[in-house]
Each structure stands twice: as structure tokens, then as C-alpha cells.
Amino acid sequence: MTAQTEPLELWAMLATPFDEDSGRVDHDSLARYARAMADRGCHGLVALGIIAEPQTLSIPEQQQVLATVTASTDLPVYASALALDVDTRRRVVPELVSCTDRAPAGLMVPVDTPDPAELRRRVIDVHRQAGDLPIVVQDYPAWSGVAIGVDALADALDGLDFVAAVKCEAPPTFARIRRLRQRLPSARCISGLGGLSLVDDLEQGATVAACGVTRPEVVGAALDHYAAGRPELARRMINAIASSIGFEVQQGTSIAVRKEGLRRQGLFAHAAVRAPTRPYDVWLDPLLQAHERLVASELALVALPTSVGASVL
């Protein structure tokens, strides 16, 4: 395989830190966290995504979160407006795009209907409300409960030049990416789900990995291997931490586990969540500690010179 020529990017999906009793957003932790993701090699940040618990945030809180993230780094920041209710989203979008001195790089919205004609109308509507910002469409039926055929999705987005990317989280992700790349060659395909299918997704045309795992730098190292024409090393690196990714992204415990991991890294002051998110429970400690040790061993390899790290892998 020749070296990857199309630029590959790593985007961090950001959780929202709260104070100890979850009453307020902890903006000091949020700024520290955003800067750390930049320092760890991320090329973009996504605020107010699923792991950010946006359904628990008021519109002013969402505005403040976005303002803190954009002020904390020079990275492109994508704002999410993931309300499945169209009227709610119409209220939120104008407030998000006008609340910061630096405009978001784009706006992420969900696939919220299986009807391609209606989805097309809704995406166009959001784009107009967003002041012509680029749109990223998130296709994640396990979260939204909305499943759409891949060709129906392509029909909905075909010819919409303002659709910058599609976050592909409907299985099999690599098959959908392959078809979307055939139908929508100008739109980037984003590999999600923590990076579990990263290399398969890249092989079929994904060019962005968006993940909310606590150590995205390992995923970034796999991206670097792939970009340099070392796909097997990239695959082995992902395989080595697959169980840890799976532990962090399983629904039900995922947000609390990641917040506790970020607290242990010194990025969050507290691991607090807001209902209905399930809080962290101490019985998870041995599992989290085992995965932290595993990821630490992979990070040690990442820190080695490329030739030495590659030989160990």
C-alpha cells in the first residue's frame, strides 16, 4: 500500500464537566480538557455531542460551553445541535451560531427521519438557520432510533455542497462509507464509535476519526501509521486497545466511565453527570484501572521512535 495522500484528521468529541453536585458547568475543567485534546494531537473539537449530555443543558449553558471551547484553543470547533425535535432544534441553532466571537467551523445535526425528501428539507433548513455554516450529518441509529438506508441517505444529501461530512455510525460502518463515497465524493466520511472499526473505515474512504475516548492520542497514532502506508500497524494498534474502547463506549455506563477517566487524568475536577445519565459506580474501579494500565502500555509504545515502536508492535 502506498502512503495515504488525502489528509486524515482526528476530532475529539467533548464531554461536559460539571461541578460536584452537577448544578453548574465547570468551565475551568472544560478549558483544560479542550487544551489537552489539542496538545494530544487532535485536529478538531466537537462540542455538545452525545457524550456532552446536551439534553440536560439549557440553551444559555450550551452557548457558554461553546464559548469556552472556542476560546480555549485555535482548533476548529464544531457545534452539535442534536435535538431530534425539529422545533427545539430551530430554537437552538441560531443561539449557537451567534454566541461566540469565533464562529463554529460547522454544525453537526442528526439523521432524524428515514424519509430522504424530508431529511433533505430539514438539512437545508438547518443550513439556512446556521448562516450558511458547513453541515456535518450524524447517522447514528443506535442513539437516535432512526434508521435510514444508505442510498436514501445519499439521495437526501446529493448535491448539497454545504454538507461537509457524514459521521457514519450505522453498522456496518465500512460498507456505508464505501457506498457514500461512491455517491457523495465531495463529502468526507467520519469514522466514529470510538475508533473500533477505524482501519476498516479508512480502507473504504473515511478521512476523519471522531472519538470521545479518554486517550485519543492512541487513535491518532494509528491514523499516523495508516497515513504513512502502514495499515497493518494501524490495525494492530487499534486491536491492542479495542477492549478499552469497547469498555468506554458501551451505552449506559459510557459517559460516567469516560468522565471518571478524565478526572483521574487531572482534566476534570469531578466525574459528575446529570440525570438521566447513569453516574459512575465504584464497582467499575477494577475494570477502569485494568483498562488504564492497558492504554498506558500502548502510550509508552507511541512515545518510542517510530522504528522502535513499529518493531515492538
C-alpha positions as CSV (number, residue, x, y, z in Angstrom):
1,M,0.0,0.0,0.0
2,T,1.3,3.5,-0.8
3,A,1.2,6.3,1.8
4,Q,-2.1,8.0,2.3
5,T,-2.4,11.2,0.3
6,E,-5.7,12.6,1.5
7,P,-5.2,14.3,4.8
8,L,-6.5,12.4,7.8
9,E,-7.9,14.1,10.9
10,L,-8.7,13.3,14.5
11,W,-11.6,15.1,16.1
12,A,-12.3,14.9,19.8
13,M,-15.9,14.6,20.9
14,L,-16.0,16.5,24.2
15,A,-17.9,15.6,27.3
16,T,-19.2,18.4,29.6
17,P,-17.7,18.6,33.1
18,F,-20.0,19.7,35.9
19,D,-19.2,20.8,39.5
20,E,-19.6,18.3,42.3
21,D,-23.4,18.4,42.6
22,S,-23.9,18.8,38.8
23,G,-25.5,22.2,39.3
24,R,-23.2,24.1,37.1
25,V,-20.9,23.5,34.1
26,D,-17.2,23.5,35.3
27,H,-15.7,25.9,32.8
28,D,-12.2,25.7,34.2
29,S,-12.2,21.9,33.6
30,L,-13.7,22.3,30.2
31,A,-11.0,24.8,29.1
32,R,-8.2,22.5,30.5
33,Y,-9.8,19.5,28.7
34,A,-10.1,21.3,25.4
35,R,-6.4,22.4,25.5
36,A,-5.3,18.9,26.4
37,M,-7.1,17.4,23.4
38,A,-5.3,19.9,21.2
39,D,-2.0,19.0,22.9
40,R,-2.6,15.4,22.2
41,G,-2.8,15.8,18.5
42,C,-6.5,16.4,17.7
43,H,-7.2,18.5,14.7
44,G,-10.7,19.5,15.6
45,L,-13.1,19.5,18.6
46,V,-16.8,18.7,18.7
47,A,-18.8,20.4,21.4
48,L,-22.3,19.4,22.6
49,G,-22.3,16.0,21.0
50,I,-23.9,12.9,22.5
51,I,-21.4,12.4,25.3
52,A,-21.8,16.1,26.3
53,E,-25.2,15.4,27.7
54,P,-26.8,18.2,25.7
55,Q,-30.3,17.2,26.6
56,T,-29.5,18.3,30.2
57,L,-28.1,21.7,29.2
58,S,-30.2,24.8,28.9
59,I,-29.6,27.0,25.8
60,P,-27.6,29.5,27.8
61,E,-25.4,26.6,29.1
62,Q,-24.9,25.3,25.6
63,Q,-23.9,28.8,24.5
64,Q,-21.4,29.0,27.4
65,V,-19.9,25.6,26.7
66,L,-19.3,26.5,23.1
67,A,-17.9,29.9,24.0
68,T,-15.4,28.3,26.5
69,V,-14.3,25.6,24.0
70,T,-13.7,28.1,21.1
71,A,-11.8,30.5,23.5
72,S,-9.5,27.7,24.8
73,T,-7.8,26.6,21.5
74,D,-7.2,27.7,18.0
75,L,-8.6,24.4,16.7
76,P,-11.7,24.3,14.5
77,V,-14.7,23.7,16.8
78,Y,-17.9,22.0,15.5
79,A,-21.1,22.7,17.4
80,S,-23.7,20.0,17.7
81,A,-27.5,20.6,17.6
82,L,-28.7,17.1,18.2
83,A,-32.3,17.6,19.3
84,L,-34.5,15.2,17.5
85,D,-37.4,17.5,17.8
86,V,-37.4,19.9,14.8
87,D,-38.9,22.9,16.7
88,T,-36.4,22.5,19.6
89,R,-33.5,22.4,17.1
90,R,-34.8,25.5,15.3
91,R,-34.6,27.4,18.7
92,V,-31.1,26.1,19.5
93,V,-29.3,26.6,16.2
94,P,-29.4,30.4,15.9
95,E,-28.4,30.7,19.5
96,L,-25.3,28.5,19.0
97,V,-24.0,30.1,15.8
98,S,-24.2,33.7,17.2
99,C,-22.8,33.2,20.7
100,T,-19.0,33.3,20.2
101,D,-16.6,35.8,18.7
102,R,-15.2,33.0,16.5
103,A,-17.9,31.2,14.5
104,P,-18.0,27.4,14.7
105,A,-16.3,25.5,11.9
106,G,-19.6,23.7,11.2
107,L,-22.7,22.4,12.8
108,M,-23.4,18.7,13.4
109,V,-27.1,17.6,13.2
110,P,-28.6,14.1,13.4
111,V,-30.4,11.9,10.9
112,D,-33.8,12.3,12.4
113,T,-36.1,10.9,9.8
114,P,-35.9,7.8,7.4
115,D,-37.7,9.8,4.7
116,P,-34.9,11.1,2.3
117,A,-37.0,14.0,1.0
118,E,-37.9,15.2,4.5
119,L,-34.4,14.8,5.7
120,R,-33.2,16.9,2.8
121,R,-35.7,19.6,3.7
122,R,-34.6,19.6,7.3
123,V,-30.8,19.8,6.5
124,I,-31.4,22.7,4.1
125,D,-33.5,24.4,6.8
126,V,-30.7,24.0,9.4
127,H,-28.1,25.3,7.0
128,R,-30.2,28.5,6.4
129,Q,-30.7,28.9,10.2
130,A,-26.9,28.4,10.7
131,G,-26.0,31.3,8.5
132,D,-24.6,29.1,5.8
133,L,-22.1,27.2,8.0
134,P,-21.0,23.8,6.8
135,I,-23.1,21.0,8.0
136,V,-22.0,17.6,9.4
137,V,-24.7,14.9,9.4
138,Q,-24.5,12.3,12.1
139,D,-26.0,8.9,11.2
140,Y,-26.2,7.0,14.5
141,P,-29.4,4.9,14.7
142,A,-28.4,3.2,18.0
143,W,-28.7,6.6,19.6
144,S,-31.4,8.3,17.6
145,G,-33.6,5.3,16.9
146,V,-33.8,6.4,13.3
147,A,-32.5,4.1,10.6
148,I,-32.2,5.2,7.0
149,G,-30.9,3.2,4.0
150,V,-27.5,4.2,2.8
151,D,-28.9,5.1,-0.7
152,A,-31.8,7.0,0.8
153,L,-29.2,9.0,2.9
154,A,-27.2,9.7,-0.2
155,D,-30.3,10.8,-2.1
156,A,-31.1,13.2,0.8
157,L,-27.7,14.8,0.7
158,D,-26.9,14.6,-3.0
159,G,-26.0,18.0,-4.5
160,L,-25.9,19.8,-1.1
161,D,-22.4,21.2,-1.3
162,F,-22.6,22.7,2.2
163,V,-22.7,19.1,3.7
164,A,-19.1,18.9,4.6
165,A,-19.1,15.4,6.2
166,V,-21.2,12.4,7.3
167,K,-20.4,10.8,10.6
168,C,-21.0,7.1,9.9
169,E,-22.1,5.1,12.9
170,A,-24.7,2.8,11.4
171,P,-23.3,-0.7,11.0
172,P,-21.6,-2.0,9.0
173,T,-19.9,1.4,9.0
174,F,-17.3,0.4,6.4
175,A,-19.9,-0.7,4.0
176,R,-21.9,2.5,4.3
177,I,-18.7,4.6,4.0
178,R,-17.9,2.8,0.8
179,R,-21.3,3.5,-0.7
180,L,-21.4,7.1,0.5
181,R,-18.0,7.7,-1.0
182,Q,-19.3,6.4,-4.3
183,R,-22.5,8.6,-4.2
184,L,-21.1,11.7,-2.4
185,P,-17.5,12.0,-3.4
186,S,-17.2,15.6,-2.2
187,A,-18.4,14.8,1.4
188,R,-15.9,13.5,3.9
189,C,-16.8,10.3,5.8
190,I,-16.2,10.3,9.5
191,S,-15.4,7.1,11.4
192,G,-17.0,7.1,14.9
193,L,-17.8,4.6,17.6
194,G,-14.6,5.3,19.4
195,G,-12.4,4.1,16.6
196,L,-13.3,0.4,16.9
197,S,-13.6,0.0,13.1
198,L,-11.1,2.7,12.3
199,V,-8.9,0.9,9.8
200,D,-11.7,-0.8,8.0
201,D,-13.4,2.6,7.7
202,L,-10.2,4.2,6.4
203,E,-9.8,1.4,3.9
204,Q,-13.2,2.3,2.4
205,G,-12.6,6.0,2.3
206,A,-13.1,7.6,5.7
207,T,-10.7,10.5,6.3
208,V,-11.7,11.7,9.8
209,A,-11.8,9.8,13.1
210,A,-14.1,11.4,15.6
211,C,-13.9,9.8,19.1
212,G,-14.7,10.7,22.7
213,V,-12.4,8.2,24.3
214,T,-10.2,9.4,27.1
215,R,-6.9,8.8,25.3
216,P,-7.5,9.8,21.7
217,E,-3.8,10.0,21.1
218,V,-3.6,6.2,20.6
219,V,-6.2,6.5,17.8
220,G,-4.2,9.4,16.5
221,A,-1.1,7.2,16.4
222,A,-3.0,4.6,14.4
223,L,-4.1,7.3,12.0
224,D,-0.4,8.3,11.6
225,H,0.6,4.7,10.8
226,Y,-2.2,4.4,8.2
227,A,-1.3,7.8,6.6
228,A,2.4,6.6,6.3
229,G,1.4,3.5,4.5
230,R,1.5,1.1,7.5
231,P,-2.1,-0.1,7.7
232,E,-1.2,-3.4,9.5
233,L,0.5,-1.4,12.3
234,A,-2.5,0.8,12.5
235,R,-4.8,-2.2,12.8
236,R,-2.6,-3.8,15.4
237,M,-2.6,-0.6,17.5
238,I,-6.4,-0.4,17.4
239,N,-6.7,-4.1,18.2
240,A,-4.5,-3.7,21.2
241,I,-6.9,-1.2,22.8
242,A,-10.1,-2.5,21.3
243,S,-11.3,-3.8,24.7
244,S,-10.7,-0.5,26.3
245,I,-12.5,1.4,23.6
246,G,-15.4,-1.0,24.0
247,F,-15.4,-0.5,27.7
248,E,-15.6,3.3,27.3
249,V,-18.3,3.4,24.6
250,Q,-20.8,0.9,25.8
251,Q,-24.2,2.6,26.3
252,G,-25.4,3.0,29.8
253,T,-22.0,3.4,31.6
254,S,-20.0,5.2,28.8
255,I,-20.4,8.8,29.8
256,A,-19.7,8.3,33.5
257,V,-16.7,5.9,32.8
258,R,-15.1,8.5,30.5
259,K,-15.7,11.3,32.9
260,E,-14.1,9.3,35.7
261,G,-11.2,8.5,33.4
262,L,-10.8,12.2,32.6
263,R,-10.9,13.0,36.4
264,R,-8.1,10.6,37.0
265,Q,-6.1,12.2,34.3
266,G,-6.5,15.6,36.1
267,L,-8.6,17.1,33.4
268,F,-11.9,17.1,35.2
269,A,-12.3,18.2,38.8
270,H,-15.3,15.9,39.2
271,A,-16.9,13.0,37.3
272,A,-20.5,14.2,38.0
273,V,-23.2,13.6,35.4
274,R,-26.8,14.9,35.2
275,A,-29.9,12.7,35.1
276,P,-30.9,10.6,33.2
277,T,-27.2,9.8,32.7
278,R,-26.1,6.9,35.0
279,P,-23.5,8.1,37.5
280,Y,-20.2,6.3,38.0
281,D,-20.2,3.5,40.5
282,V,-17.2,2.3,42.5
283,W,-17.7,-1.4,41.4
284,L,-16.3,-0.2,38.0
285,D,-12.9,0.8,39.6
286,P,-11.1,-2.5,38.9
287,L,-12.3,-2.6,35.3
288,L,-11.3,1.0,34.7
289,Q,-7.9,0.5,36.3
290,A,-7.2,-2.5,34.2
291,H,-8.0,-0.6,31.0
292,E,-6.0,2.4,32.1
293,R,-2.9,0.1,32.5
294,L,-3.5,-1.4,29.1
295,V,-3.8,2.0,27.4
296,A,-0.7,3.3,29.3
297,S,1.3,0.4,27.8
298,E,0.2,1.4,24.3
299,L,1.0,5.1,25.0
300,A,4.5,4.0,26.0
301,L,4.9,2.5,22.6
302,V,3.6,5.6,20.9
303,A,6.3,7.6,22.7
304,L,9.1,5.5,21.2
305,P,10.8,6.4,18.0
306,T,8.8,5.1,15.0
307,S,11.2,2.4,14.0
308,V,11.4,1.0,17.5
309,G,7.7,1.3,18.3
310,A,6.9,-0.4,15.0
311,S,9.2,-3.3,15.7
312,V,7.7,-3.8,19.2
313,L,4.2,-3.8,17.7
